[in-house]
Amino acid sequence: MNTTHVVDRLLENMDNMHELGRQRAFELGNPFYAQFEEDGGYWRKELPNGDKFLVTIEVITDENDMPLRIKDHVVKQLNN
């Protein structure tokens, strides 16, 4: 019997991985950050309420280079 595991199905379509990250960020009440080619090197920040911004980011790390938080600077707000 050949069964398809959930992981196998997810890996077949890697285009949906950012959507899973976005969903999880919103579940935790956090913004979602992603880079898209059309944004000219800036990061796109989306809030759980749907507001979107282009931002620059700085990742604050601990002494072991593990990320602690993201500090962002808004460049401009995007239309929803």
Secondary structure, 3 states (H helix, E strand, C coil): CCCCCHHHHHHHCHHHHHHHHHHHHHHCCCCEEEECHHHCCCEEEECCCCCEEEEEEEEEECCCCCEEEEEEEEEEEECC
